[in-house]
Amino acid sequence: MDILVYGAGAVGGYLGARLLQQKHQVTMIAREVTAELITLNGLSITEHGERERVRPKVLTSAMAAFQDGRAYDLIIMGVKSYDLEEALNTIVAFCPQPPTILTTGNGIGVEQPFIAQFGAEKVLAGSVTIPLSKQTSDHIVVQKEGRGLALAPTQAKQAIKQWGALFQKAGITTQLENNYQAMKWSKALLNMVGNATSAILNRKPGILYKSDAIFNLEVQMLQETLAVMKAKKLPVIDLPGSSAKKLAFGVRRLPRSMLKGRMVSAVTSGRGDKMPSFHIDLTSGKGKSEVIYHNGAVAAAGKALGIATPVNAALNDILLKLIREEMDWREFDGRPQRLMAEVKKYQ
């Protein structure tokens, strides 16, 4: 197959590299510095204790990727969720009749602009559970094995088995689901554990959970999310190597003392030794955050359904204000009580 990977970050780079190893033609769109490094050194993937190198074709613009009417069999969107709108606009400009588009961005609702533009028959929803980190722009490390990729159609009776087989043959454990919204909400539930609070307080979740107040805040955040999912009639589903069902059961049924250990385990096993993604957004200087597709999306859905989601609303708003420098991050650094005081305004 001829495959275009839009964004050579950790996810896009990893998926593209594995497909290239199966002799598929892979073209990547990357920022200029990243493109230069990959062109010069190749793209390295470290997994199972072994480092392998591939040499994809790397371009720096969509215009170049679609030059002279160049067509692809699949486009993999590997950019951050907050960059998807810009990427969509360039695809519309240079490829108004695209092939199947696979969205891999974290969060709720990331597929909707693509569905609105091209129709659901063109859009495949994906959730990657593999913890990946970029050591350098041309070196991606798999931090924990036993994870994979979940795929789901965005409309009924959409054929997706060929895509599952494509990634499975590339050595990526691939799980097919029927309900893409249940898949994306379940992934968001896992992503939100220890994410916004860690970013705001500048501490890892394992440290923060020593504060009963912060741990209880986390539990309330997840309870709100599960309440919205229930109202939307979305089941909690397990993803490759990641049990959202166990987390949901714990939040609903387990005593706090037992739940705390499970949640600490969830964040450490799911992210390896990395700080959570919202913290990376906050320190990147981009002025953007995927929190709007997680806590923000839960708060918006709750408002539409008449379900109270004060913790999700507060975490979303506070983090966005910190990103935009409308609040001073130093006020929250390692100060749980400062965060609790701010959240209380929403309750």
Backbone hydrogen bonds, N-H to C=O, Kabsch-Sander energy under -0.5 kcal/mol:
donor,donor_aa,acceptor,acceptor_aa,energy
3,I,1,M,-0.6
3,I,25,Q,-3.4
4,L,74,L,-2.6
5,V,3,I,-0.5
5,V,27,T,-3.3
6,Y,4,L,-0.7
6,Y,76,I,-3.0
7,G,5,V,-1.2
7,G,29,I,-1.5
8,A,29,I,-0.6
12,G,78,G,-0.6
13,G,9,G,-2.4
14,Y,10,A,-1.9
15,L,11,V,-2.6
16,G,12,G,-2.5
17,A,13,G,-2.3
18,R,14,Y,-2.3
19,L,15,L,-2.0
20,L,16,G,-2.2
21,Q,17,A,-1.8
22,Q,18,R,-0.5
22,Q,19,L,-0.9
23,K,20,L,-1.8
24,H,19,L,-1.7
25,Q,1,M,-2.5
26,V,24,H,-0.6
27,T,3,I,-2.6
28,M,57,K,-3.0
29,I,5,V,-2.5
30,A,28,M,-0.5
30,A,59,L,-2.7
35,A,31,R,-3.1
36,E,32,E,-2.3
37,L,33,V,-2.1
38,I,34,T,-2.6
39,T,35,A,-2.4
40,L,36,E,-2.2
41,N,37,L,-3.4
42,G,38,I,-2.3
43,L,54,V,-3.2
44,S,42,G,-0.5
44,S,138,D,-2.9
45,I,52,E,-3.0
46,T,140,I,-2.6
47,E,45,I,-0.6
47,E,50,E,-2.5
50,E,47,E,-2.1
52,E,45,I,-2.8
52,E,50,E,-0.5
54,V,43,L,-2.4
57,K,26,V,-1.6
58,V,56,P,-0.5
59,L,28,M,-3.3
65,A,61,S,-1.6
66,F,62,A,-2.1
67,Q,64,A,-0.9
69,G,66,F,-1.2
70,R,67,Q,-1.1
73,D,2,D,-3.4
74,L,2,D,-1.1
75,I,100,T,-2.4
76,I,4,L,-3.1
76,I,74,L,-0.5
77,M,75,I,-0.6
77,M,102,L,-3.2
78,G,6,Y,-2.6
78,G,76,I,-0.8
83,D,80,K,-1.9
84,L,81,S,-1.2
87,A,83,D,-1.9
88,L,84,L,-3.0
89,N,85,E,-2.1
90,T,86,E,-1.6
91,I,87,A,-2.0
92,V,88,L,-2.6
93,A,89,N,-1.8
94,F,90,T,-2.1
95,C,91,I,-3.2
100,T,73,D,-0.7
101,I,122,K,-3.3
102,L,75,I,-3.1
103,T,101,I,-0.6
103,T,124,L,-2.4
104,T,77,M,-1.1
108,I,293,Y,-3.0
112,Q,109,G,-0.8
114,F,111,E,-0.7
115,I,111,E,-2.3
116,A,112,Q,-2.8
117,Q,113,P,-1.6
118,F,114,F,-2.9
119,G,114,F,-0.5
119,G,115,I,-2.0
122,K,119,G,-1.8
123,V,120,A,-1.5
124,L,101,I,-3.1
125,A,152,A,-2.3
126,G,103,T,-2.1
127,S,150,A,-2.3
129,T,127,S,-0.5
129,T,148,G,-2.8
130,I,148,G,-0.7
132,L,130,I,-0.7
133,S,141,V,-2.0
135,Q,133,S,-0.8
135,Q,139,H,-1.8
136,T,139,H,-1.3
139,H,136,T,-1.8
140,I,44,S,-2.9
141,V,133,S,-3.1
142,V,46,T,-2.8
143,Q,131,P,-2.8
143,Q,141,V,-0.7
144,K,131,P,-0.7
148,G,240,P,-0.7
149,L,173,T,-3.0
150,A,127,S,-2.6
151,L,175,Q,-2.8
152,A,125,A,-2.2
154,T,123,V,-0.9
158,Q,155,Q,-1.4
163,W,160,I,-0.7
164,G,160,I,-1.9
165,A,161,K,-2.5
166,L,162,Q,-1.7
167,F,163,W,-1.8
168,Q,164,G,-2.3
169,K,165,A,-2.4
170,A,166,L,-0.6
171,G,168,Q,-1.7
172,I,167,F,-2.2
173,T,171,G,-0.6
175,Q,149,L,-2.7
177,E,151,L,-3.1
180,Y,153,P,-0.7
180,Y,178,N,-0.8
183,M,179,N,-2.0
184,K,180,Y,-2.6
185,W,181,Q,-2.6
186,S,182,A,-2.1
187,K,183,M,-2.1
188,A,184,K,-2.2
189,L,185,W,-2.3
190,L,186,S,-1.7
191,N,187,K,-2.6
192,M,188,A,-2.2
193,V,189,L,-0.6
193,V,190,L,-0.8
195,N,192,M,-1.9
196,A,192,M,-0.5
199,A,195,N,-2.1
200,I,196,A,-2.6
201,L,197,T,-2.5
202,N,198,S,-1.3
203,R,198,S,-1.2
207,I,204,K,-1.1
208,L,204,K,-2.1
209,Y,205,P,-2.9
210,K,207,I,-1.4
211,S,208,L,-2.3
212,D,210,K,-0.7
215,F,211,S,-2.5
216,N,212,D,-2.7
217,L,213,A,-1.7
218,E,214,I,-2.3
219,V,215,F,-2.2
220,Q,216,N,-2.3
221,M,217,L,-2.2
222,L,218,E,-2.1
223,Q,219,V,-2.6
224,E,220,Q,-2.4
225,T,221,M,-1.8
226,L,222,L,-2.5
227,A,223,Q,-2.0
228,V,224,E,-1.9
229,M,225,T,-2.4
230,K,226,L,-2.3
231,A,227,A,-2.0
232,K,228,V,-2.0
233,K,230,K,-1.1
234,L,229,M,-2.9
239,L,242,S,-2.7
242,S,239,L,-2.7
244,A,242,S,-1.1
247,L,243,S,-1.3
248,A,244,A,-2.7
249,F,245,K,-2.8
250,G,246,K,-2.4
251,V,247,L,-2.5
252,R,248,A,-2.1
253,R,249,F,-2.9
254,L,249,F,-0.6
254,L,250,G,-1.1
258,M,255,P,-0.8
259,L,255,P,-2.3
260,K,256,R,-2.4
261,G,257,S,-0.8
262,R,258,M,-1.3
263,M,259,L,-2.5
264,V,260,K,-2.4
265,S,261,G,-2.1
266,A,262,R,-2.0
267,V,263,M,-2.1
268,T,264,V,-2.1
269,S,265,S,-2.4
270,G,266,A,-1.7
271,R,267,V,-1.4
272,G,268,T,-1.1
274,K,271,R,-1.6
279,H,276,P,-0.7
280,I,276,P,-1.5
281,D,277,S,-2.4
282,L,278,F,-2.3
283,T,279,H,-2.1
284,S,280,I,-0.9
284,S,281,D,-0.6
285,G,281,D,-0.6
286,K,281,D,-0.5
292,I,289,S,-1.0
293,Y,290,E,-1.5
294,H,291,V,-1.5
296,G,291,V,-2.5
298,V,294,H,-2.3
299,A,295,N,-2.4
300,A,296,G,-2.2
301,A,297,A,-2.4
302,G,298,V,-2.7
303,K,299,A,-2.2
304,A,300,A,-1.9
305,L,301,A,-1.7
306,G,302,G,-0.9
306,G,303,K,-0.6
307,I,302,G,-3.2
313,A,309,T,-2.3
314,A,310,P,-2.4
315,L,311,V,-2.8
316,N,312,N,-2.2
317,D,313,A,-2.4
318,I,314,A,-2.9
319,L,315,L,-2.1
320,L,316,N,-2.1
321,K,317,D,-2.2
322,L,318,I,-2.1
323,I,319,L,-2.5
324,R,320,L,-2.2
325,E,322,L,-1.0
326,E,321,K,-3.1
327,M,321,K,-1.2
329,W,327,M,-0.6
331,E,328,D,-1.5
332,F,329,W,-1.5
333,D,329,W,-1.2
334,G,201,L,-2.3
335,R,332,F,-2.4
338,R,335,R,-0.9
339,L,335,R,-1.3
340,M,336,P,-2.7
341,A,337,Q,-2.1
342,E,338,R,-1.5
343,V,339,L,-2.6
344,K,340,M,-2.0
345,K,341,A,-0.6
345,K,342,E,-0.9
346,Y,343,V,-2.3
347,Q,343,V,-0.5
347,Q,344,K,-1.0
